[in-house]
Amino acid sequence: MFQTLQSRAQAAGIALRNPPPEPTTCCGRGCNGCVWEGFLNAAEYWRQEALLRLEA
């Protein structure tokens, strides 16, 4: 998803901020408030922002 939207933006001459980095601290125990939940929320926010910029 990140690469696709970045490629579309580059082709349109639009600069996007860097996508969020993947977490490196997950313990794999399925904790409540897992770092992956935060990453997925940040990734969705980045995607929505990128789509808005591409539509403008």
C-alpha positions as CSV (number, residue, x, y, z in Angstrom):
1,M,0.0,0.0,0.0
2,F,2.7,2.5,0.9
3,Q,4.7,1.8,-2.2
4,T,1.6,2.1,-4.5
5,L,0.5,5.4,-3.1
6,Q,4.1,6.8,-3.0
7,S,4.5,5.8,-6.7
8,R,1.2,7.5,-7.6
9,A,2.2,10.6,-5.8
10,Q,5.6,10.7,-7.4
11,A,4.0,10.3,-10.8
12,A,1.7,13.2,-10.0
13,G,4.5,15.4,-8.7
14,I,3.1,15.3,-5.1
15,A,5.4,15.0,-2.1
16,L,4.1,12.7,0.7
17,R,5.5,12.5,4.2
18,N,7.2,9.2,5.0
19,P,4.9,6.4,6.1
20,P,5.1,5.2,9.7
21,P,7.8,2.6,10.4
22,E,6.9,-0.9,11.3
23,P,7.2,-1.7,15.0
24,T,10.3,-3.6,16.1
25,T,9.3,-4.1,19.8
26,C,6.4,-6.6,19.5
27,C,6.6,-9.4,22.0
28,G,4.1,-11.6,20.1
29,R,1.8,-12.2,23.1
30,G,-1.2,-10.3,21.7
31,C,-1.0,-7.6,24.4
32,N,-3.9,-5.1,24.8
33,G,-2.6,-2.0,23.1
34,C,-0.1,-3.9,21.0
35,V,2.4,-1.8,19.1
36,W,0.9,-3.2,15.9
37,E,-2.5,-1.6,16.7
38,G,-0.8,1.7,16.9
39,F,1.1,1.0,13.7
40,L,-2.1,0.1,11.9
41,N,-3.9,3.2,13.1
42,A,-0.9,5.3,11.9
43,A,-0.8,3.5,8.6
44,E,-4.5,4.2,8.0
45,Y,-4.1,7.8,8.9
46,W,-1.2,8.0,6.4
47,R,-3.3,6.3,3.7
48,Q,-6.2,8.7,4.2
49,E,-3.9,11.7,4.1
50,A,-2.2,10.4,1.0
51,L,-5.5,9.8,-0.8
52,L,-6.7,13.3,0.1
53,R,-3.5,14.8,-1.4
54,L,-3.9,12.7,-4.5
55,E,-7.5,13.7,-5.1
56,A,-6.7,17.4,-4.8
